[in-house]
Amino acid sequence: MSEKAARWIFWVGTLVSLGVLVTLTVDTHARFAALTHADKLDAQVVAGKRAFERHNCNDCHTIIGFGSYYAPDLTRAYARLGDATTRCRLETPDVAFAASFRKMPQQHLSPEEVNDITAYLRWISEIENHDWPPQDSAARLARSTERLLAGASLSPAAALIAQNNCLACHSLGNQGGKVGPRFEWAGARHGAEWIAAYLGNPAKDDPNTQMPAFSTLSHDDRLTIGEFLVALAANRGER
C-alpha cells in the first residue's frame, strides 16, 4: 500500500468516525429529556437527590454508575422493592436488615426526607438506560419467570398467587403492582420455610409492614409459594 493510500484511509476513517460520534451525541442530547422523563423531575425529586447526597448514600450504594459497591445498586431499587419496602428500609433499616450481615445504618431520616428520597429513587428507576444494570434487567426477569411459570411443578404456586391477588401489590414478570418487592427477589434472602411462616404473620418479623397476614392459607400452600419464590430468586441470573 502506498503512503498516499494509507493517508486517505486514515483521514476518511477518522472523519467517518467523528461524524458518527457527533451524530450519536446530538441524537442523545435531543432525546435526553424524553429518556430521563424530565417532565417528572419536580422539586421533590430534586430534594430527594440532595437528601441522598447529604446522607452520603453513595458511600455504600451505586446509582446510575456512580458510588461504591458495598451495598446493592440503587438504579432500579424502587422497581425492585416497591414503594412500601423502599420506605420501610429508609425508616427502619435496623429492622429491615436484621437478618443480614451487612447492616444499613440508621440515618434517622425525617418523614419528609423519606418521601423525597423515595420520589428520587422512583424517578431514577424510570430512566430509559437500556435495561441497566443487568441484575435488574426486566427482560431477563420476564424470560426467567415465564420459564418457571411454564413448569408443571410450579403451577400450583402461580395459581395460589393469582387466587390471593398477590399481584395487586407485587410484580411478577411484566405484571403486578409496585407496593411490595418484586417476586423475583423475594426469595433471595430466606428459605421456603421462613417465607411460609412470614406469610402467616408478616407483622411478627416486620411491625411496620403493610402486608396482610395469610393465616387462612394452609402451611403447605404457604410453603408452595415459598418454594416458588426461592426458585425465582435462584433463576433470576439466567439469560
Buried (B, 14 or more C-beta within 10 A) or exposed (E): EEEEEEEEEEEEEEEEEEEEEEEEEEEEEEEEEEEBEEEEBEEBBBBBBBBBEEBEBBEBBBBEEEBEEEBBBBBBBBBBBBBBBBBBBBBBBEBBBEEEEEEBEEBEBEEEBBBBBBBBBBBBBBBEBEEBBEBBBBEBBBBBBEEBBEEEEBEBBBEBBEEBEBBEBBBBBEEBBBBBBBBBBBBEEBEBBBBBBBBBEBEEBBEEBBBEBBEEBEEEBBBBBBBBBBBBBEBBEEE
